[in-house]
Amino acid sequence: MRRWSLPLSLIFAGAALIAGLGWYNARTKQELDSQLWIPKPAAITPAAVLLQQYVRIDTSNPPGNELPGARFLAALLAKDGIRAEIIESAPGRASVYARIAGKQHGGGLLLLNHIDVVPATKAGWTRPPFAAEVFLNQVYGRGTLDMKGIGICELVAFTDLARTHRTPENDVVFLATADEEEGGGKGAAWLLEHRPDIFEGIRYALNEGGITETTKERVAYFGIETGTKMTVKLLLRGRGREPMQALRIALEPFITPLDPERVLPEVREFLHDLAPLRVVQGQLLDDITRTIAAGKFWLLATGYRELTQNVVWPGKIESDARGVTMPVNLYNLPDENPDTRIAWLRGFAGRYGVTIETVLEISGPAPISSRHTPMFAIIAAEAGRQYAGTRTGSEVLAASYNDSRFLRARGISAYGLMPFPTDWYQTQGIHSIDERVRVDWFNDGVALMQRITRRFAFASDAPPNR
């Protein structure tokens, strides 16, 4: 028997290995098929028609002519008897503002979205980018995800609230802005400076920035964005290519540092929320303090590590008549003083004879919004009802940002939502080709935004005036 024990063990081990590989391959195929599955045609609802009409209005930025889009939204509000104001920060650079007054002042909700979209050419698109055609139950077009689709969800929720002819507990404001895609200087930032009355009494804001991870046609994680890294964009100037190249090489350790700088409490919460859905790195994310103590922080994927660090992203070196230039983006922790970071870069670059020629954009500090608020609880509860079985939690963005940063800097708790499900393939269309949203999932997002807005406005557990 002994002489057969080793061969038998090898046979059983081989069988187990084959069975395991078969199970893994079957599961992998099922996961892939769940993303590639073509759904049955869904009803083209009035809201979906509005999205198509909105996408067909080209509001590309640059050049940023948002006025036709603003007029479209204002006309829809007027149909429901809502007075909407079109505000131009410059000729053609238009935003839309409307307010439903509540019983109390000081605990209001802002439904924030932006009208402009990034430019798109027909090259590479399956369907024309501004035709809003429906193909395989998906509306194709620039802005369907970023963020005209979300804007229509907010608009329908706002008009639905107006149709009740009931006075909400607190003010509810609809605001569609210009210029988000180019920094907000002619949109949200301009409005905060020149029209502060729009933001009076606002305690909470709903905006873009959230995620809906889907698996097998189900939302596995509904992430509510609570904050982002802050960005400073600069242009460096040097006399020669060699010193600039040496500086770029010297900055490389700051692109993806291996050691954590600071772990903000909100980042720790986000990573813990996400951990159960990450097979490979789940244990590392579950308790980031334990991971750091065990010397395993470097094992985390780059996107997670960046949430604990101030990151430097140098760009392409270019030559001109006066020497060479190199753009640099500083992705700073939300509470970091941008002036301190600029001073650090100035000193670091000075060692190579390189100076800061221009600060192109500066933002921050903007604290992360707390997840321990009544508004966050409402969003999480209604998302759980809309998408049964989903796990809800927070999300902090590592390398992108939105207009919420301006609001957080003013003390407004801003939360980013992707109200409708999206799969990985759809998200690749944001700022790229074949941006699209599934019709049935878009309809789910409309329903969710209505539920959140109504519950805030009328439920007894709506956020108090504080």
C-alpha positions in Angstrom: 0.0 0.0 0.0 2.9 2.3 0.8 4.1 2.2 -2.8 0.7 3.3 -4.0 0.2 6.1 -1.4 2.3 8.7 -3.3 0.8 8.1 -6.7 -2.7 8.2 -5.2 -1.9 11.4 -3.4 -0.7 12.9 -6.6 -3.8 11.7 -8.5 -6.1 13.3 -5.8 -4.1 16.5 -5.8 -4.2 16.7 -9.5 -8.0 16.1 -9.6 -8.4 18.7 -6.9 -6.3 21.1 -9.0 -8.3 20.4 -12.1 -11.6 20.9 -10.3 -10.3 24.1 -8.8 -9.2 25.4 -12.1 -12.6 24.4 -13.6 -14.5 26.3 -10.9 -12.2 29.3 -11.3 -12.7 29.4 -15.0 -16.4 29.0 -14.8 -16.6 31.8 -12.2 -14.4 34.1 -14.3 -16.6 33.4 -17.4 -19.7 34.1 -15.4 -18.2 37.4 -14.1 -17.3 38.4 -17.6 -20.6 37.4 -19.1 -22.4 39.4 -16.4 -20.7 42.6 -17.8 -21.2 41.7 -21.5 -24.8 40.5 -21.2 -27.1 42.6 -23.4 -30.3 43.5 -21.5 -33.7 43.4 -23.0 -35.1 46.7 -24.3 -36.4 48.9 -21.5 -39.2 51.5 -21.6 -38.1 54.9 -22.9 -39.5 56.9 -20.1 -40.2 60.7 -20.2 -37.0 61.1 -18.1 -35.0 59.1 -20.7 -36.4 61.3 -23.4 -35.3 64.4 -21.5 -31.8 62.9 -21.2 -31.7 62.4 -25.0 -32.8 66.0 -25.7 -30.2 67.3 -23.2 -27.3 65.3 -24.6 -28.1 66.6 -28.1 -27.3 70.1 -27.0 -23.6 70.4 -27.5 -22.1 72.1 -24.4 -18.5 71.1 -24.9 -16.0 72.9 -22.8 -13.9 74.4 -24.3 -15.4 76.5 -25.7 -18.0 76.2 -23.0 -21.2 77.7 -24.5 -23.6 76.4 -21.8 -26.3 78.9 -22.5 -28.4 76.6 -24.8 -28.3 73.9 -22.1 -29.2 76.4 -19.4 -32.2 77.6 -21.5 -33.3 73.9 -21.9 -33.3 73.3 -18.2 -34.9 76.6 -17.3 -37.8 75.9 -19.8 -38.4 72.5 -18.2 -38.6 74.1 -14.7 -40.9 76.7 -16.0 -43.3 74.0 -17.3 -43.9 73.1 -13.6 -44.4 76.7 -12.6 -40.9 76.9 -11.1 -39.1 80.3 -11.5 -35.6 79.6 -12.7 -32.9 82.2 -13.1 -30.2 82.0 -15.8 -27.0 83.5 -14.6 -24.2 84.3 -17.0 -20.7 84.8 -15.6 -19.5 85.7 -19.1 -21.3 85.8 -22.5 -22.7 82.3 -23.1 -21.3 80.9 -19.8 -24.6 80.2 -18.1 -25.8 78.5 -15.0 -29.4 77.8 -13.8 -30.7 78.4 -10.3 -34.1 77.6 -8.7 -35.2 77.3 -5.1 -38.2 75.8 -3.3 -38.5 77.5 0.0 -38.9 75.4 3.1 -40.5 76.0 6.5 -37.0 76.5 8.1 -33.9 78.3 7.0 -30.4 77.0 7.5 -30.6 73.2 6.8 -31.2 73.3 3.1 -30.3 70.8 0.3 -28.5 71.8 -2.9 -29.0 69.5 -6.0 -25.8 70.4 -7.9 -24.8 69.4 -11.4 -22.9 70.9 -14.3 -24.0 71.7 -17.8 -20.7 71.5 -19.6 -19.1 68.4 -21.0 -15.6 67.5 -22.3 -15.3 67.8 -26.1 -15.9 64.8 -28.3 -15.2 64.0 -31.9 -16.9 61.3 -33.9 -13.7 59.3 -34.3 -13.9 56.0 -32.4 -17.5 56.3 -31.3 -20.0 53.5 -32.1 -22.7 56.1 -32.2 -22.3 59.9 -32.8 -21.5 61.6 -29.5 -24.3 64.2 -29.6 -27.0 62.1 -31.2 -28.2 60.3 -28.0 -29.1 57.2 -30.0 -30.3 54.1 -28.2 -28.4 51.0 -29.1 -28.7 47.7 -27.2 -30.7 49.4 -24.5 -28.1 52.1 -23.9 -28.2 55.8 -24.6 -24.9 56.8 -26.2 -23.7 60.3 -25.9 -21.3 62.7 -24.3 -22.5 63.6 -20.9 -24.8 60.6 -20.3 -22.6 59.8 -17.3 -20.7 63.0 -16.7 -23.0 64.5 -15.9 -26.1 65.3 -17.8 -27.6 61.9 -16.8 -27.2 62.8 -13.1 -28.4 66.3 -13.8 -31.7 65.0 -15.3 -32.1 62.7 -12.2 -31.8 65.8 -10.0 -34.1 67.9 -12.2 -36.9 65.2 -12.2 -36.5 64.9 -8.4 -36.8 68.7 -8.0 -39.8 69.1 -10.2 -41.4 66.0 -8.6 -41.1 67.8 -5.3 -42.6 71.0 -6.7 -45.6 69.0 -8.0 -46.6 67.9 -4.5 -47.4 71.5 -3.7 -46.2 70.9 -0.2 -43.7 73.0 1.7 -40.6 71.0 2.5 -39.1 71.2 6.0 -36.0 73.0 4.6 -35.1 74.8 1.3 -34.3 72.6 -1.7 -32.2 74.3 -4.4 -31.5 73.2 -8.0 -28.3 74.5 -9.5 -26.8 73.6 -12.8 -23.4 75.3 -13.4 -21.0 76.2 -16.1 -17.3 75.4 -16.5 -16.9 72.4 -14.1 -14.7 70.6 -16.7 -12.3 73.5 -16.9 -12.0 74.2 -13.2 -15.2 76.0 -12.2 -13.8 79.6 -12.5 -16.8 80.7 -14.6 -19.2 78.3 -12.7 -19.4 77.3 -9.1 -16.4 79.3 -7.9 -17.7 82.4 -9.7 -21.2 81.9 -8.2 -19.9 81.6 -4.7 -18.0 84.9 -5.1 -20.7 86.9 -7.0 -23.9 85.2 -6.0 -23.6 84.1 -2.4 -27.3 84.3 -2.0 -27.7 81.1 -3.9 -25.9 79.2 -1.1 -27.6 80.9 1.8 -29.2 78.4 4.2 -27.6 75.4 2.4 -26.3 72.6 4.8 -26.0 69.7 2.3 -25.3 69.2 -1.3 -25.7 66.2 -3.7 -23.3 66.2 -6.7 -21.4 63.8 -8.9 -18.5 61.7 -7.7 -20.0 58.5 -6.3 -19.6 55.0 -7.6 -21.9 52.0 -8.2 -19.9 48.8 -8.6 -22.0 46.1 -10.3 -21.6 42.4 -10.3 -24.0 40.0 -12.1 -26.5 42.7 -12.8 -26.5 43.8 -9.1 -25.1 46.8 -7.4 -22.4 45.3 -5.1 -21.2 48.6 -3.6 -22.9 52.0 -3.5 -20.1 54.5 -2.8 -21.0 57.9 -1.5 -18.2 60.4 -2.3 -17.3 62.4 0.8 -14.1 64.1 -0.4 -11.3 64.3 -2.9 -7.6 65.1 -3.1 -7.0 68.8 -3.8 -5.2 69.9 -6.9 -2.6 72.5 -7.7 -1.6 72.9 -11.4 1.7 74.7 -12.1 4.0 75.4 -15.0 7.7 75.1 -14.4 10.3 77.0 -16.4 14.0 76.1 -16.9 16.8 77.2 -19.2 17.8 73.8 -20.4 16.4 70.3 -21.0 19.0 68.5 -19.0 18.3 70.3 -15.7 14.5 69.9 -16.2 15.0 66.2 -17.0 17.1 65.8 -13.9 14.3 67.5 -11.8 11.7 65.2 -13.4 13.7 62.1 -12.4 14.2 63.5 -8.9 10.4 63.9 -8.5 9.7 60.3 -9.4 9.8 59.0 -5.8 6.9 61.4 -5.1 4.7 60.1 -7.9 3.9 56.8 -6.1 5.5 56.9 -2.7 5.8 53.5 -0.9 5.3 54.9 2.6 2.2 56.5 4.0 2.3 60.2 4.9 -1.0 60.6 6.9 -4.1 58.5 7.1 -7.1 60.7 7.6 -9.9 59.1 9.6 -12.3 59.4 6.7 -9.9 57.6 4.4 -9.6 54.8 7.0 -13.4 54.5 7.1 -13.6 54.3 3.3 -11.0 51.6 2.9 -12.7 49.6 5.7 -16.0 50.0 3.8 -14.5 48.7 0.6 -12.5 45.8 2.1 -15.2 43.1 2.0 -15.4 43.5 -1.8 -11.7 43.2 -2.5 -10.6 39.6 -2.6 -6.9 40.1 -2.9 -6.4 43.2 -0.8 -9.4 43.0 1.5 -7.5 42.2 4.7 -5.0 45.0 4.0 -7.8 47.5 3.5 -9.9 46.4 6.5 -7.5 47.9 9.1 -5.0 50.2 7.4 -3.3 51.0 10.8 -2.6 47.3 11.3 -1.4 47.0 7.7 1.1 49.9 8.2 2.3 48.4 11.5 2.9 45.1 9.8 5.0 46.8 7.1 2.6 45.8 4.4 1.4 49.2 3.2 3.5 49.0 0.1 1.4 46.0 -1.0 -1.6 48.2 -1.5 -2.6 49.2 -5.1 -1.5 52.6 -6.2 -4.9 54.2 -6.0 -5.3 53.3 -2.3 -1.8 54.4 -1.4 -2.3 57.8 -3.0 -5.2 58.5 -0.5 -2.6 58.8 2.3 0.0 60.9 0.5 0.7 64.2 -1.2 1.5 63.1 -4.8 3.4 64.9 -7.6 2.6 64.3 -11.2 5.1 65.9 -13.6 4.1 66.2 -17.3 5.8 66.4 -20.6 8.9 68.6 -21.1 8.5 71.1 -23.9 10.9 73.5 -25.6 10.3 77.1 -26.7 12.2 80.2 -27.5 12.9 81.0 -23.8 14.0 77.5 -22.7 11.9 74.5 -21.5 8.7 74.1 -19.6 7.1 71.2 -17.7 3.6 71.1 -16.2 3.2 69.7 -12.7 0.1 68.6 -10.8 0.2 68.4 -7.1 -2.5 66.1 -5.7 -2.7 67.2 -2.0 -4.4 65.7 1.0 -7.8 67.4 1.5 -6.7 69.4 4.5 -3.3 70.4 3.2 -2.4 74.0 2.8 -1.7 74.4 -1.0 0.7 77.4 -0.3 2.8 75.1 1.8 3.0 72.5 -1.0 3.8 75.2 -3.6 6.6 76.5 -1.4 8.0 73.0 -1.1 8.0 72.5 -4.9 9.6 75.9 -5.4 12.5 75.0 -3.1 12.9 71.5 -4.6 12.9 72.7 -8.2 15.3 75.6 -7.3 18.0 73.0 -6.7 18.0 72.4 -10.4 17.7 76.0 -11.5 14.0 75.6 -12.3 11.4 78.1 -11.2 7.6 78.2 -11.0 6.5 80.3 -13.9 2.7 80.2 -13.4 0.2 78.7 -10.9 -2.6 77.7 -13.3 -5.1 76.3 -10.8 -5.1 76.1 -7.0 -7.7 74.4 -4.7 -7.9 73.5 -1.1 -7.9 73.0 1.7 -11.4 71.4 1.6 -12.2 69.0 4.5 -13.8 65.7 3.8 -17.5 65.7 4.6 -18.5 63.5 7.5 -20.4 60.3 6.9 -22.0 60.7 10.3 -24.8 63.0 9.3 -28.5 62.6 8.8 -28.1 63.3 5.1 -25.6 60.5 4.6 -27.9 58.2 6.5 -30.8 59.1 4.2 -28.7 58.4 1.1 -27.4 55.1 2.4 -30.9 54.0 3.5 -32.6 54.8 0.2 -29.8 53.3 -1.9 -30.2 50.1 0.1 -34.0 50.1 -0.6 -33.5 50.9 -4.3 -30.8 48.3 -4.8 -31.5 45.4 -2.5 -28.5 43.6 -1.2 -26.0 46.4 -2.0 -23.3 47.4 0.4 -23.3 51.2 1.0 -20.3 53.1 2.2 -18.1 56.2 1.6 -15.7 57.0 -1.1 -12.7 59.4 -1.3 -11.3 60.2 -4.7 -7.5 60.0 -5.1 -6.9 61.7 -8.5 -10.0 63.5 -9.6 -12.2 66.2 -8.2 -15.4 68.2 -8.8 -17.2 71.3 -7.7 -17.9 69.9 -4.3 -14.5 71.1 -3.2 -15.7 74.7 -3.3 -18.7 73.9 -1.1 -16.7 71.9 1.5 -14.4 74.8 1.9 -17.4 76.9 2.8 -18.6 74.4 5.4 -21.3 72.7 3.3 -21.4 68.9 3.6 -21.3 67.6 0.0 -21.9 64.1 -1.1 -21.2 62.6 -4.6 -23.7 60.1 -6.0 -23.9 58.0 -9.1 -27.6 57.3 -8.7 -27.8 54.6 -11.4 -25.8 51.5 -11.7 -22.8 51.4 -14.1 -20.5 48.6 -15.1 -16.8 48.8 -15.6 -17.1 49.0 -19.4 -19.5 52.0 -19.2 -17.2 53.9 -16.8 -14.5 53.7 -19.4 -16.5 56.1 -21.5 -16.2 59.0 -19.1 -14.0 61.6 -20.9 -13.5 59.0 -23.6 -15.3 57.4 -26.5 -18.7 55.6 -26.3 -19.9 57.2 -23.1 -23.3 55.6 -22.4 -25.9 54.7 -19.8 -28.3 51.8 -19.7 -31.9 52.9 -20.0 -33.3 50.6 -17.3 -30.5 51.5 -14.9 -30.9 55.2 -15.7 -34.6 54.9 -14.7 -33.5 53.3 -11.4 -31.3 56.3 -10.8 -34.2 58.7 -11.4 -36.3 56.8 -8.9 -33.5 56.8 -6.3 -33.0 60.6 -6.6 -36.7 61.2 -6.1 -36.7 59.0 -3.0 -33.8 60.8 -1.5 -35.1 64.2 -2.2 -38.6 63.5 -0.9 -37.3 61.9 2.2 -35.2 64.9 3.0 -38.1 67.2 2.3 -40.9 65.5 4.2 -39.8 62.6 6.4 -39.8 63.1 10.1 -36.1 61.9 10.2 -35.0 64.5 7.6 -31.8 66.3 8.6 -32.5 68.8 11.3 -31.7 72.5 11.1 -28.2 72.4 12.4 
